[in-house]
Amino acid sequence: MVVQVQPPWKMYFDGAVHRGGAGGNIVFVTFQGVVLPYSFMLTQLCSNNVAEYQALILEHEMAVDMRQFQLQVFGDSQLVIYQLLGSYEVKKPKLRPYNYYAKNLMGWVDGVTIQHVPRKENKKADALASLASSLTLPDQAQVTIYQKWVVLLPNMGESKENEVEHLVVAYESKKEDW
């Protein structure tokens, strides 16, 4: 029996903070070229870097739910990408739990690569990031929008080897048909 391995999906993520709130944005591109855009209105105000981590974490959770274990991940946040790759130290205590959990999630996905891209190469996710302030998105007929927030447990900053816990609580509060 020959097992055929499918090429990885590409995934672009972006986080944005506006005066009115924060959002996380994800664009999956299947190996057949189908584009699946998602936008999340984060239920709490946060920094741009936390919004970027939120988007990345939500992306990985969605990939696991969709049983997509081969991913090429692209993001325009140099800080977040290089912290995940271990090139940059996570100096801010508020970012440590997000970094820890994102790394754990990446370990659950068999074949994940992560790469920094310039903002101009992250246009679809960037357009979704602008959705919160301007409800116009060129070339996209439908966008799924949810309200979410990744809730980290108090012990997230502590490193525990070989321990698997359910570390995220997310809820869908309201779905709107745009």
Secondary structure, 3 states (H helix, E strand, C coil): CCCCCCCCEEEEEEEEEECCEEEEEEEEECCCCCEEEEEEEECCCCCHHHHHHHHHHHHHHHHHHCCCCEEEEEECCHHHHHHHHCCCCCCCCCCHHHHHHHHHHHHHCCEEEEEECCHHHCHHHHHHHHCCCCCCCCCCCCCEEEEECCCCCHHHHCCCCCCCCCCCCCCCCCCCCC
